[in-house]
Amino acid sequence: MLEQYPDRIVDVPGNPRPEGARIIWFEGVGGRRLRACLSPATVEKPRGTCIVCPGRTEFIEKYFEVGRELQDRGFAVLIIDWPGQGLSQRLLEDPQKGHIDRFETFMGALRNGLDAMEELPRPYVSLAHSMGGAIALAAIGQGLVRVEAAAFCAPMWGLPLGRVQRYFIWAMRVMGRSDDFAQKPGPPEKFEDNIVTYDEPHWQMNRALTDTAPELSLGPVTWGWLGASLDIFNRISRPEVLRAIDIPVFVASAADEKLVDNRSHAHVASHLPKCEHVTVQQAMHEILMETPEKRAEFWAGFDRMLARGKI
């Protein structure tokens, strides 16, 4: 598939590409072929580069609207398809399994993706959603990626799992079942049953993209993905790690969250030296794919973060 469509971007009506968007392929951990999209700044003097880190199941085209809004703010924009997602190389024989061996594989993709680009305008700012929030925070905390400000939309810094569930995840990994689905795929989702957005146009746009290119879609997670997530949560939640992240940070939680643990947001934010943490009322998990007024709340906080960092 990758060789057949070396520069492929999936286009659907109503979802225009950011201006000048082009695909760049690069090598990830283990030699995997990974896809990124680079869109230049559309102003004579760029404000910097924003590195967009999508969530689980997501892909470049879902963030075209975000990319255009970042260009409107003067930024060049880099969006990455994580290993095993979008049109990047999948990790298991079954391409629908949402799998990862460890989060270092994601973090290595982020570092390699930046290294593969020609010189990008400075400063760097990151904008990360959900699972991308765990990847970005870990990479920043370890000094693997250096940014001057970081925004997080409903970051996956914890999952609502009990002690028994955590033990079961550990046991399945020990028994060699890391590659198995933790939950079998179900029937196609209906808008009325979705738990990520109240905004039907955004939900329909995402459905149009995966209907047009089913290879963009991704199914439920594996036991390995769950175990790797618990491992990274333990590392990024340490106060000594968080206190060393001395850059402006903005964290937006969704009041009607049903996927990640909002308590983890309060914990992490309390230890970040320069963090603003807000909760967007009447919003579900995908705040950036929510109704216009809820999206505007996120962007207002993003702009405040830039002002604090004098970016």
QUICORRA-V483769 format. One line per field, one symbol per residue. ss: DSSP state (H for helix, E for strand, - for the rest). psi: psi as a letter, one per 20 degrees, with the letter a starting at -180 (. if undefined). A space follows every 10 residues. Layout:
BEGIN
ss: ???
psi: ???
END
This chain:
BEGIN
ss: ---------- ---------- -EEEEEE-HH H-EEEEEEE- -------EEE EEE------H HHHHHHHHHH HH--EEEEEE ---------- -------E-- --HHHHHHHH HHHHHH---- ---EEEEEE- HHHHHHHHHH H-------EE EEE-----E- --HHHHHHHH HHHH------ E--------- HHH------H HHHHHHHHHH HH-HHH---- EEHHHHHHHH HHHHHH--HH HHH----EEE EEEE-----E -HHHHHHHHH H---EEEEEE ------HHH- -HHHHHHHHH HHHHHHHH-- -
psi: ghhhmhkppo pqqjmqqqpj pqppqrpapj jqpqpqpppr qjqhnqiapp opnraqirrg hijgggghhh hhjjqqpppp oqpjrcjrpr hrhoiipnqq gqihgghhgg ghghhiqrpq pqrppqoppd hhhggggghg hijhpoqiqp qpolqnjqqm prgghgghgg ghghjkkhiq phpqqarpqq ghiqkhqioh ggghghhhgh hhnhihrpar rrhgggghgh ghghgiiphh ghhinlqpqp ppqphlpjgr ohhhgggghh iphlpppqpo qkqagmhika qghhhhgghg hghhggghjl .
END
